[in-house]
Amino acid sequence: MDAEQNAIPQTNPFELFAAWFAEAQDTEPNDSNAMALATANADGAPSVRMVLLKGYGQDLGDSGGFVFYTNAQSRKGEEIIANPQAALLFHWKSLRRQVRIEGPLSEVSSAMADDYFNSRPRISQLGSAASDQSRPLDDRTTYLARVDELSRHYEGEDIPRPPHWTGFLLTPRAIEFWIDRPNRLHERRRFTRTVRGGWESTLLYP
Ligand SMILES: Cc1cc2nc3c(=O)[nH]c(=O)nc-3n(C[C@H](O)[C@H](O)[C@H](O)COP(=O)(O)O)c2cc1C
Protein backbone atom coordinates (compact mmCIF):
# COMPACT_ATOMS: atom_id res chain seq x y z
CA MET A 1 0.00 0.00 0.00
CA ASP A 2 1.27 3.45 -0.89
CA ALA A 3 2.13 5.27 2.36
CA GLU A 4 0.26 8.35 1.17
CA GLN A 5 -2.90 6.49 0.24
CA ASN A 6 -5.81 6.19 2.70
CA ALA A 7 -6.20 2.61 3.94
CA ILE A 8 -9.60 3.27 5.53
CA PRO A 9 -12.21 4.08 2.89
CA GLN A 10 -15.02 6.61 3.24
CA THR A 11 -17.79 4.04 3.11
CA ASN A 12 -20.67 2.75 5.22
CA PRO A 13 -19.10 1.93 8.63
CA PHE A 14 -21.21 -1.23 9.09
CA GLU A 15 -19.86 -2.55 5.77
CA LEU A 16 -16.32 -1.64 6.75
CA PHE A 17 -16.81 -3.31 10.16
CA ALA A 18 -18.10 -6.47 8.40
CA ALA A 19 -15.01 -6.57 6.16
CA TRP A 20 -12.58 -6.08 9.06
CA PHE A 21 -14.45 -8.57 11.27
CA ALA A 22 -14.34 -11.21 8.51
CA GLU A 23 -10.57 -10.74 8.26
CA ALA A 24 -10.25 -10.97 12.07
CA GLN A 25 -12.22 -14.23 12.09
CA ASP A 26 -9.54 -15.65 9.76
CA THR A 27 -6.53 -14.27 11.59
CA GLU A 28 -7.25 -14.09 15.35
CA PRO A 29 -6.25 -17.26 17.24
CA ASN A 30 -9.45 -17.10 19.33
CA ASP A 31 -12.44 -14.93 20.23
CA SER A 32 -12.28 -12.51 17.30
CA ASN A 33 -15.73 -11.40 18.53
CA ALA A 34 -14.37 -10.38 21.98
CA MET A 35 -14.79 -6.69 22.70
CA ALA A 36 -14.25 -4.46 25.68
CA LEU A 37 -17.47 -2.93 26.97
CA ALA A 38 -17.10 0.31 28.91
CA THR A 39 -19.95 1.52 31.08
CA ALA A 40 -20.14 4.13 33.82
CA ASN A 41 -22.21 4.47 36.95
CA ALA A 42 -24.56 7.37 37.64
CA ASP A 43 -21.59 9.41 39.00
CA GLY A 44 -19.67 8.88 35.76
CA ALA A 45 -17.08 6.47 37.26
CA PRO A 46 -16.13 4.09 34.43
CA SER A 47 -15.67 0.33 34.40
CA VAL A 48 -14.69 -1.98 31.57
CA ARG A 49 -14.78 -5.73 30.84
CA MET A 50 -14.78 -8.09 27.87
CA VAL A 51 -17.98 -9.45 26.33
CA LEU A 52 -18.69 -11.33 23.11
CA LEU A 53 -20.34 -9.75 20.08
CA LYS A 54 -23.31 -11.97 19.21
CA GLY A 55 -24.93 -9.96 16.43
CA TYR A 56 -24.55 -6.75 14.52
CA GLY A 57 -25.93 -5.07 11.45
CA GLN A 58 -27.82 -2.17 10.00
CA ASP A 59 -31.11 -4.04 10.35
CA LEU A 60 -30.96 -4.30 14.16
CA GLY A 61 -33.13 -1.88 16.16
CA ASP A 62 -34.16 1.41 14.58
CA SER A 63 -30.84 2.23 12.95
CA GLY A 64 -28.47 -0.69 13.33
CA GLY A 65 -26.28 -1.83 16.18
CA PHE A 66 -24.10 -4.32 18.03
CA VAL A 67 -25.47 -6.95 20.46
CA PHE A 68 -24.05 -8.81 23.46
CA TYR A 69 -25.70 -10.92 26.18
CA THR A 70 -25.24 -10.78 29.92
CA ASN A 71 -26.85 -10.77 33.34
CA ALA A 72 -28.80 -7.53 33.84
CA GLN A 73 -28.27 -7.81 37.62
CA SER A 74 -24.47 -7.81 37.22
CA ARG A 75 -22.33 -4.77 37.90
CA LYS A 76 -22.47 -3.79 34.23
CA GLY A 77 -26.24 -4.40 34.18
CA GLU A 78 -26.76 -2.06 37.12
CA GLU A 79 -24.54 0.56 35.52
CA ILE A 80 -26.42 0.29 32.21
CA ILE A 81 -29.73 0.85 34.02
CA ALA A 82 -28.29 3.92 35.79
CA ASN A 83 -26.58 5.26 32.67
CA PRO A 84 -27.26 3.73 29.24
CA GLN A 85 -24.28 5.41 27.53
CA ALA A 86 -21.55 2.89 26.66
CA ALA A 87 -18.57 2.21 24.42
CA LEU A 88 -17.21 -0.90 22.73
CA LEU A 89 -13.64 -1.59 21.68
CA PHE A 90 -12.21 -4.26 19.41
CA HIS A 91 -8.45 -4.75 19.20
CA TRP A 92 -7.47 -7.33 16.61
CA LYS A 93 -3.80 -7.80 17.49
CA SER A 94 -2.88 -9.99 14.54
CA LEU A 95 -4.21 -7.33 12.16
CA ARG A 96 -2.98 -4.39 14.25
CA ARG A 97 -6.39 -2.78 14.01
CA GLN A 98 -8.78 -1.15 16.45
CA VAL A 99 -12.48 -0.27 16.21
CA ARG A 100 -14.19 2.02 18.73
CA ILE A 101 -17.98 2.26 18.91
CA GLU A 102 -19.99 4.66 21.08
CA GLY A 103 -23.67 5.12 21.81
CA PRO A 104 -26.64 4.25 24.03
CA LEU A 105 -27.64 0.72 25.01
CA SER A 106 -31.15 -0.69 24.99
CA GLU A 107 -32.39 -4.14 26.00
CA VAL A 108 -33.19 -6.52 23.12
CA SER A 109 -36.68 -8.06 22.87
CA SER A 110 -37.39 -11.11 25.02
CA ALA A 111 -37.95 -13.10 21.80
CA MET A 112 -34.42 -12.25 20.65
CA ALA A 113 -32.91 -13.07 24.07
CA ASP A 114 -34.86 -16.38 24.13
CA ASP A 115 -33.59 -17.30 20.65
CA TYR A 116 -29.99 -16.73 21.63
CA PHE A 117 -30.33 -18.41 25.06
CA ASN A 118 -31.94 -21.47 23.43
CA SER A 119 -29.08 -21.70 20.91
CA ARG A 120 -26.46 -22.02 23.68
CA PRO A 121 -25.07 -25.38 24.86
CA ARG A 122 -27.04 -26.76 27.83
CA ILE A 123 -24.05 -26.43 30.18
CA SER A 124 -23.70 -22.73 29.28
CA GLN A 125 -27.41 -22.21 29.94
CA LEU A 126 -26.99 -23.90 33.34
CA GLY A 127 -23.86 -21.88 34.09
CA SER A 128 -25.57 -18.57 33.45
CA ALA A 129 -28.80 -19.59 35.23
CA ALA A 130 -26.75 -20.61 38.30
CA SER A 131 -24.60 -17.47 38.37
CA ASP A 132 -25.42 -14.42 40.48
CA GLN A 133 -22.97 -12.59 38.25
CA SER A 134 -20.79 -10.00 40.05
CA ARG A 135 -22.04 -11.02 43.55
CA PRO A 136 -19.62 -12.42 46.19
CA LEU A 137 -19.15 -16.21 46.11
CA ASP A 138 -17.88 -18.02 49.22
CA ASP A 139 -16.33 -20.94 47.33
CA ARG A 140 -16.30 -22.20 43.75
CA THR A 141 -17.91 -25.47 44.89
CA THR A 142 -21.03 -23.49 45.86
CA TYR A 143 -21.41 -22.36 42.23
CA LEU A 144 -20.75 -25.86 40.86
CA ALA A 145 -23.31 -27.31 43.30
CA ARG A 146 -25.91 -24.82 42.05
CA VAL A 147 -25.17 -25.89 38.45
CA ASP A 148 -25.66 -29.57 39.48
CA GLU A 149 -28.87 -28.80 41.34
CA LEU A 150 -30.36 -26.93 38.36
CA SER A 151 -29.25 -29.71 36.03
CA ARG A 152 -31.18 -32.26 38.13
CA HIS A 153 -34.17 -29.93 38.48
CA TYR A 154 -34.50 -29.53 34.69
CA GLU A 155 -33.58 -33.10 33.73
CA GLY A 156 -35.37 -33.97 30.48
CA GLU A 157 -36.70 -30.41 30.13
CA ASP A 158 -35.58 -27.21 28.43
CA ILE A 159 -33.88 -24.73 30.72
CA PRO A 160 -35.87 -21.51 30.81
CA ARG A 161 -34.01 -18.26 30.24
CA PRO A 162 -33.69 -16.41 33.55
CA PRO A 163 -35.56 -13.10 33.09
CA HIS A 164 -32.45 -11.13 34.15
CA TRP A 165 -30.28 -12.88 31.53
CA THR A 166 -30.70 -10.73 28.47
CA GLY A 167 -29.11 -8.93 25.55
CA PHE A 168 -28.24 -5.30 24.97
CA LEU A 169 -28.05 -3.46 21.66
CA LEU A 170 -25.61 -0.57 21.31
CA THR A 171 -26.92 1.89 18.72
CA PRO A 172 -23.79 3.66 17.47
CA ARG A 173 -23.57 7.39 17.17
CA ALA A 174 -19.88 7.08 16.26
CA ILE A 175 -17.63 4.30 14.91
CA GLU A 176 -13.90 4.87 14.62
CA PHE A 177 -11.42 2.70 12.74
CA TRP A 178 -7.67 2.69 13.42
CA ILE A 179 -5.10 0.88 11.34
CA ASP A 180 -1.38 0.46 11.88
CA ARG A 181 0.67 2.16 9.16
CA PRO A 182 4.46 2.10 8.60
CA ASN A 183 6.73 4.07 10.93
CA ARG A 184 3.90 4.59 13.44
CA LEU A 185 2.28 7.06 11.06
CA HIS A 186 -1.05 5.39 11.76
CA GLU A 187 -4.43 6.14 10.24
CA ARG A 188 -7.77 6.88 11.94
CA ARG A 189 -11.18 7.58 10.49
CA ARG A 190 -14.18 8.50 12.64
CA PHE A 191 -17.70 8.05 11.30
CA THR A 192 -20.53 9.98 12.96
CA ARG A 193 -24.24 9.86 12.31
CA THR A 194 -25.76 12.79 10.50
CA VAL A 195 -29.09 14.32 11.57
CA ARG A 196 -30.68 12.60 8.58
CA GLY A 197 -29.56 9.17 9.81
CA GLY A 198 -26.70 8.69 7.35
CA TRP A 199 -22.99 8.74 8.13
CA GLU A 200 -20.23 11.27 7.59
CA SER A 201 -16.57 10.70 8.31
CA THR A 202 -13.31 12.45 8.79
CA LEU A 203 -9.73 11.40 9.27
CA LEU A 204 -8.27 12.25 12.70
CA TYR A 205 -4.63 12.80 13.58
CA PRO A 206 -3.51 9.45 14.95
C1 LIG B 1 -13.08 -13.04 26.16
C2 LIG B 1 -14.17 -12.84 27.19
C3 LIG B 1 -15.50 -12.86 26.79
C4 LIG B 1 -16.51 -12.65 27.72
N1 LIG B 1 -17.80 -12.61 27.28
C5 LIG B 1 -18.81 -12.31 28.16
C6 LIG B 1 -20.16 -12.13 27.69
O1 LIG B 1 -20.45 -12.24 26.48
N2 LIG B 1 -21.10 -11.85 28.62
C7 LIG B 1 -20.81 -11.69 29.95
O2 LIG B 1 -21.72 -11.44 30.73
N3 LIG B 1 -19.54 -11.82 30.40
C8 LIG B 1 -18.54 -12.12 29.55
N4 LIG B 1 -17.24 -12.24 30.00
C9 LIG B 1 -16.97 -12.01 31.43
C10 LIG B 1 -16.90 -10.49 31.69
O3 LIG B 1 -15.67 -9.96 31.23
C11 LIG B 1 -17.10 -10.11 33.17
O4 LIG B 1 -16.18 -10.81 33.98
C12 LIG B 1 -18.52 -10.42 33.66
O5 LIG B 1 -19.49 -10.15 32.66
C13 LIG B 1 -18.84 -9.60 34.91
O6 LIG B 1 -18.66 -8.23 34.62
P1 LIG B 1 -19.32 -7.08 35.56
O7 LIG B 1 -19.09 -7.48 36.98
O8 LIG B 1 -18.63 -5.82 35.17
O9 LIG B 1 -20.80 -7.04 35.23
C14 LIG B 1 -16.20 -12.46 29.09
C15 LIG B 1 -14.84 -12.46 29.48
C16 LIG B 1 -13.85 -12.64 28.55
C17 LIG B 1 -12.41 -12.59 29.01
The ligand as an SDF file (V2000), in Angstrom:
LIG
                    3D

 31 33  0  0  0  0  0  0  0  0999 V2000
  -13.0800  -13.0350   26.1560 C   0  0  0  0  0  0  0  0  0  0  0  0
  -14.1670  -12.8390   27.1860 C   0  0  0  0  0  0  0  0  0  0  0  0
  -15.4970  -12.8580   26.7940 C   0  0  0  0  0  0  0  0  0  0  0  0
  -16.5140  -12.6510   27.7180 C   0  0  0  0  0  0  0  0  0  0  0  0
  -17.8040  -12.6130   27.2760 N   0  0  0  0  0  0  0  0  0  0  0  0
  -18.8070  -12.3070   28.1620 C   0  0  0  0  0  0  0  0  0  0  0  0
  -20.1560  -12.1310   27.6920 C   0  0  0  0  0  0  0  0  0  0  0  0
  -20.4540  -12.2370   26.4840 O   0  0  0  0  0  0  0  0  0  0  0  0
  -21.0980  -11.8450   28.6160 N   0  0  0  0  0  0  0  0  0  0  0  0
  -20.8070  -11.6930   29.9490 C   0  0  0  0  0  0  0  0  0  0  0  0
  -21.7220  -11.4370   30.7270 O   0  0  0  0  0  0  0  0  0  0  0  0
  -19.5430  -11.8180   30.4040 N   0  0  0  0  0  0  0  0  0  0  0  0
  -18.5420  -12.1250   29.5520 C   0  0  0  0  0  0  0  0  0  0  0  0
  -17.2370  -12.2400   29.9960 N   0  0  0  0  0  0  0  0  0  0  0  0
  -16.9690  -12.0060   31.4350 C   0  0  0  0  0  0  0  0  0  0  0  0
  -16.9020  -10.4890   31.6880 C   0  0  0  0  0  0  0  0  0  0  0  0
  -15.6660   -9.9630   31.2290 O   0  0  0  0  0  0  0  0  0  0  0  0
  -17.1000  -10.1130   33.1700 C   0  0  0  0  0  0  0  0  0  0  0  0
  -16.1840  -10.8150   33.9840 O   0  0  0  0  0  0  0  0  0  0  0  0
  -18.5180  -10.4200   33.6600 C   0  0  0  0  0  0  0  0  0  0  0  0
  -19.4900  -10.1460   32.6630 O   0  0  0  0  0  0  0  0  0  0  0  0
  -18.8360   -9.6040   34.9100 C   0  0  0  0  0  0  0  0  0  0  0  0
  -18.6650   -8.2330   34.6240 O   0  0  0  0  0  0  0  0  0  0  0  0
  -19.3200   -7.0840   35.5570 P   0  0  0  0  0  0  0  0  0  0  0  0
  -19.0880   -7.4850   36.9780 O   0  0  0  0  0  0  0  0  0  0  0  0
  -18.6330   -5.8240   35.1660 O   0  0  0  0  0  0  0  0  0  0  0  0
  -20.7960   -7.0440   35.2280 O   0  0  0  0  0  0  0  0  0  0  0  0
  -16.1970  -12.4630   29.0940 C   0  0  0  0  0  0  0  0  0  0  0  0
  -14.8430  -12.4570   29.4820 C   0  0  0  0  0  0  0  0  0  0  0  0
  -13.8480  -12.6380   28.5470 C   0  0  0  0  0  0  0  0  0  0  0  0
  -12.4080  -12.5880   29.0100 C   0  0  0  0  0  0  0  0  0  0  0  0
  1  2  1  0
  2  3  1  0
  2 30  2  0
  3  4  2  0
  4  5  1  0
  4 28  1  0
  5  6  2  0
  6  7  1  0
  6 13  1  0
  7  8  2  0
  7  9  1  0
  9 10  1  0
 10 11  2  0
 10 12  1  0
 12 13  2  0
 13 14  1  0
 14 15  1  0
 14 28  1  0
 15 16  1  0
 16 17  1  0
 16 18  1  0
 18 19  1  0
 18 20  1  0
 20 21  1  0
 20 22  1  0
 22 23  1  0
 23 24  1  0
 24 25  2  0
 24 26  1  0
 24 27  1  0
 28 29  2  0
 29 30  1  0
 30 31  1  0
M  END
$$$$
